Amino acid sequence: MSKKLGTDQFIEIAKASARIKHVVAPTPLRLSKTLSDSDTRVFFKMENLNPTGSFKLRGAANKILSMTDAERKKGVVTASTGNHGAGVGYMCQKTGTKGTVFGPDDMSQAKYDGIVSYGVDVVKNEGDPINGEKNARKFAAENDIPFISPYNDPQIVGGQGTIGFELFSEVQDLDAVFISLGGGGLMSGIAIAMANLSPKTKIIAVSPSNSNVMMQSVAAGEVLDLPSDPTLSDGTAGGVEMGTITFEYCRDYVDEYLEVSEEELIEGLRIFIDDTNTIGEGAVGVAVAGYLKQQEKWTSKKVAIIACGGNISRSVLKEIL
């Protein structure tokens, strides 16, 4: 695939790296002892070790720190299945900004607890997580409060793209990066960063079979309004906002799409937890499972898997283990 360089968005990623460096320290790139051998090097990018337990802090930090004082005084409204809301909440606490998060009524208890611990309000919404996005936008417009999209925003994508800068700073010749795919903010940021820094690196998007709206949308050539079934990968679950900037980024920068079953993602998560002695959430299992599907293809190569978050309820973790 010949990739455009996405210059404006790449510049935003560079700005984000400088803007958030005092809030988000680089996360470790850890060699997997289970998936690596003398020839094959597989690394986990440990985003689960961020202060909020997820990569989402990067985008939230970049967005809120790029706002003016006048904008922040109005407060912020966002929608989230959990991790983005925690990132926004963390930054609201840091900057003294009032925050409101619209989330699904079946939000993971661990993620709900994480959000409210930062002192922001949570409004629960029935049905698909996309309903929360629609209701949040309406609430923001009616009350003249800035809305922060979980993915459909250049500053959010820019913040997530700082992961690509960190990957390249440690391994300049990565052959592939496996990334779980939901709304596409993480995917877009890393893919644009790598297209500019390491264009030979393949970008592999992985979604759970139960909720793969962006993958199906790219295949169809337009954003689709599709239902999603329940999935352990709640961080990637639900519909995609019409007109999102991440659609074209995913279309133009992703080299390959894979989907995995619930059983496969659970096994991927088990491998990650055993390998790293840290906690991962369902979306981490998605990315690991994607790699396992293609493991032979990457023999004698260097591969990174994005361990995007570690916020999972004890009851769910106990059931998995």
Secondary structure by P-SEA (a helix, b strand, c coil): cccccaaaaaaaaaaaaaaccccccccccccccccccccbbbbbcccccccccccaaaaaaaaaaaccaaaaaabbbbccccaaaaaaaaaaaacbbbbbbbbcccccaaaaaaaaccbbbbbbbcccaaaaaaaaaaaaaaabbbbbbccccaaaaaaaaaaaaaaaaccccccbbbbbbcccaaaaaaaaaaaaccccbbbbbbbbccccaaaaaaaacccccccccccccccccccccccccaaaaaaccccbbbbbcaaaaaaaaaaaaaaccccccaaaaaaaaaaaacccccccbbbbbccccccccaaaaaaac
